[in-house]
Amino acid sequence: MYFNYDDEPRSDYLCIDCRSFYASCEAVLRGLNPLETMLVVMSGGDRPGGLILSASPKAKEVLGISNVTRRFELPDHPDLIIAPPQMQKYIEMNLQMMETITQYVPVEDMHVYSIDELFIRYDYVKKLYHHTDVKLFALAIMRQILKKTGIPTAIGIGDNMLLAKLALDNAAKKNANAIAEWRYETIAQTVWKIKELSDFWGIGHQTKKRLLDKGIRTVEELAHYNPYLLKQSMGALGVQLHAHANGIDRSQIGDIYQPSDKSLSHSQILLTDYDNRSTIKVIIQEMSDLVASRLRQSHVKTECLYLSIGYSKTEREKGFSKHLKIPATNDQKEMTHYLFYLFDSSYQIGKPVRQVSVGCTKLVQDISLQLDLFTDPYEQLNQAKLNHLQDKIREKYGFSSLMYASSLLEGATAKSRATKIGGH
């Protein structure tokens, strides 16, 4: 497919990344230099299965670790600091950074991608200040963020959001000034030179495998592959990947996206392998309770539940994912009943479980109570009232104010997670 870049929308986009955000925050809180300190933020650091949430650049460089390293895989080093997460303080530092940026950029020209990454459209700022050099603006923003928060950043610049993101991920963090600029005119020298398919935004392990099966080994080969053949075998994803490999992305900050099928989910990686069927069910019940509560808060019900179980890395099998269509509900007892059915019908006894995900799709508005002919209507009404009362109590006193007695058993996680933010 031939792309005429003269016909493509062109803006000045910046993709700003806080380098090793949690680790940098922790270093700043301790009065240390985030770029020179060997530090990891670890959840569950008192257990062998503790997970590294963030590793400082120095820790990655010296120890060769990543943000998914487990406690037992972490090499010993006398200078290494292992810190428990302080999520509330990290969020406060993120808000401080956002306040700094909004002094120079209007909110409508910003898009928050994650807690440590956001996009800025520079066009309006350029007209307002009559300042055309986007790199000088990027340097100014970096200095202000560093001055206000102590957090080092890296910035990718591009004609669109995709090119800015690719410039950030593949070049900016390696440059001395932590800035990289990729434009349509340099795609052959930049985008097409990305060595690994999995280093390209939007290409995960499974997608990479599908591309390799077609003989596509590089981003450049993907850019020159027949897009019609990609569409035949991969659908809209194939066409999108082909366009992205040519640097094309027509999404704009401010575009309103309406998902065709909204969903809610909750997932957790367990700190140790669980091979006891009853204990795993306790985890599922806790997660069902949390998802049901979120459904009611959103005034919706679900008509489809799914359960995903990930086995330990020691197992050859990865696990299973199952969906089940159900009558519309947001009652945790009903949902737990269906989730237990999915679990019992697929789980292989004795298999060690490391990850559990519970979710729901096909959401519908909660505007009526659908009575079940096989259940006492007064019992259903009372259960609905009980759910409402439970939500009110939790809203006032916190989620842990009402929990199942099983959440006090060994192996349960709801009580400990209720005191944390984002599970940490």
C-alpha angles and dihedrals in degrees: 000000000000118000121197104206091197087069095049123097110260126197139147106262126179124199109199121198126187103222112242087339103195092042091046091050090050092049092050091049088054093047093249133132107259093211097047101039124092101222139144129192107219131187113213092008091165090068131065089238094055112138127226108232095183136003124198118243090251092052091050092048098047101034100030092228132145137209091267097056116127125227094251090052094053113108118231116252128166093223097048117113117204110200130186113232120267098193097172091056091046090053090050090053090049090053089049089054092049091051089053093052095046089060086072106022128050115240092241089062093054131082119189107216097178140334090283103032137056142162127234127195106214099191098094093043090051092055093043096052098027086233112143103173104093093186092058089050090050091052091049092052091048092051093048093050090048091048095049100038109012089235117136116222140193125211134205119198125200148150089257139014093267095054091046090052094046091048090052097047098041107031118006097068090053097049123093093238092039091236129114130176122204121183137178090259093059101045093111090054096041119021095034091050094061100123103207124049089215089059088064115095111256098019112110130175097280095044090049090053091051091051093047089052087060092051093255106140104158139037089247091056089049090052091054098040118112104270092204091060089048090052092050093054103028104024121213090344091064092052091047093050090050091052092046091050086058091050095254119145120150098182115118134199106262096034109138112229119198111192113224092223120020120208144183126213145165126203136177137182109221119231092230138015115280115206099158110102094210094050092049089053090054088057091049091049092051092050092046089054091051095048092046090052091051090050091054092047088055091046093237139116131213129236096186130045128191134193124196122190121188117199124217119279087248089071125083091217116072096211132251144281122207134183128201130188111223140173109278110278145148095187112122094214093056092043093049090050091055093043091052088052091054091047097046092048095053111024117103108220113249096018110137111240122209105166133038126186127182122185147151137216137180092061119193131187116272098231101133144019113247106213119218115225090214096053130065106261092218089054090053092048092049091049090052090051090047091052090051092049092047091053091050092052092048091047090056102035104023135265094281092059089085119031139148115269087236088067087072091061122102110273096028114125107186095090095051094041092051090068093052136072118239088356093298 
